[in-house]
Amino acid sequence: MLQASITRGLNAEMDAHLGYESGDRNGKAAAGTDNHRNGTYPKTVDSNYGPVTVDVPRDRAGTFLPTMVPKGSRRLTDVDDMIVSLYAGGMTIRDIQHHMATAMRVDISHETISAVTDAVLDEVMVWQNRQ
């Protein structure tokens, strides 16, 4: 579940970076950019639950810098866990953005935080409703 939620979060970061969702041809045209997705690469990072292999998306221009799993890092920064726990605690998206900027010195847009919470909470609901 951790692997799936981190991968979804990274894809949400890529969506925010490019300005359109994956597979949205009209959104790509509206974004007015020549930059687009260029597949993924596997990366194994240590977490509190052991090693996790995630698929990090990349773009053609090489300008995408993920915040959930920064380049060169070997350990998760627990940014996604922090976002989910703050959201579950009743904080708004803007409050989470402010907290992340002041406490962790991580600048994440409110659109990215919203996409991460939506993606992660979908995975949590699927996991909770499993047989």
TACOR-V823129 format. One record per residue. N is the residue number from 1. SS is DSSP state (H for helix, E for strand, C for the rest). Layout:
BEGIN
n->{N:N}
ss->{SS:SS}
END
This chain:
BEGIN
n->{1:2:3:4:5:6:7:8:9:10:11:12:13:14:15:16:17:18:19:20:21:22:23:24:25:26:27:28:29:30:31:32:33:34:35:36:37:38:39:40:41:42:43:44:45:46:47:48:49:50:51:52:53:54:55:56:57:58:59:60:61:62:63:64:65:66:67:68:69:70:71:72:73:74:75:76:77:78:79:80:81:82:83:84:85:86:87:88:89:90:91:92:93:94:95:96:97:98:99:100:101:102:103:104:105:106:107:108:109:110:111:112:113:114:115:116:117:118:119:120:121:122:123:124:125:126:127:128:129:130:131}
ss->{C:H:H:H:H:H:H:H:H:H:H:H:H:H:H:H:H:H:C:C:C:C:C:C:H:H:H:H:H:H:H:C:C:C:C:C:E:E:E:E:E:E:E:E:E:E:E:C:C:E:E:E:E:E:E:E:E:E:E:C:C:C:C:C:C:C:C:C:C:C:C:C:C:C:E:C:C:C:H:H:H:H:H:H:H:H:H:H:C:C:C:C:H:H:H:H:H:H:H:H:H:H:H:C:C:C:C:C:C:H:H:H:H:H:H:H:H:H:H:H:H:H:H:H:H:H:H:H:C:C:C}
END
